[in-house]
Amino acid sequence: MPEEKVKVAIDYKRCDPRRCDRGICSAIEACPTKLIKQIEPYDSPYPVAGFCQECGKCLDACLLKAISML
């Protein structure tokens, strides 16, 4: 049976890019596989399809604890 890939999820009730430095999601900069994107500063970030390394860097970087792995 193939191993399931871990996905990144964003809790938009907690996420507030206005509270991130320069409006840029800190989890984006922390993710080595770039599974979180943001079109412009202060826009809500969004997860993209891809293989999560489960390193937890995005979890540690998000001060609002709005990122989780499923």
DATA-V616498 format. One record per backbone hydrogen bond with DSSP energy under -0.5 kcal/mol. NH is the residue of the N-H (numbers start at 0). CO is the residue of the C=O. E is the energy in kcal/mol with one decimal. If there is no record, write none. Layout:
nh | co | e
NH | CO | E
NH | CO | E
This chain:
nh | co | e
8 | 67 | -3.1
10 | 65 | -3.2
11 | 9 | -1.0
13 | 10 | -1.3
14 | 10 | -2.3
18 | 15 | -2.7
19 | 16 | -1.5
22 | 19 | -2.3
23 | 20 | -2.0
24 | 22 | -0.6
27 | 24 | -0.7
28 | 24 | -1.0
29 | 25 | -1.2
30 | 26 | -1.7
33 | 30 | -0.9
36 | 45 | -2.9
41 | 22 | -3.0
42 | 39 | -2.1
45 | 36 | -2.5
47 | 34 | -2.8
51 | 5 | -0.9
51 | 49 | -0.7
59 | 55 | -2.2
60 | 56 | -2.0
61 | 57 | -1.6
62 | 60 | -0.9
64 | 61 | -1.2
67 | 8 | -2.3
69 | 6 | -3.1
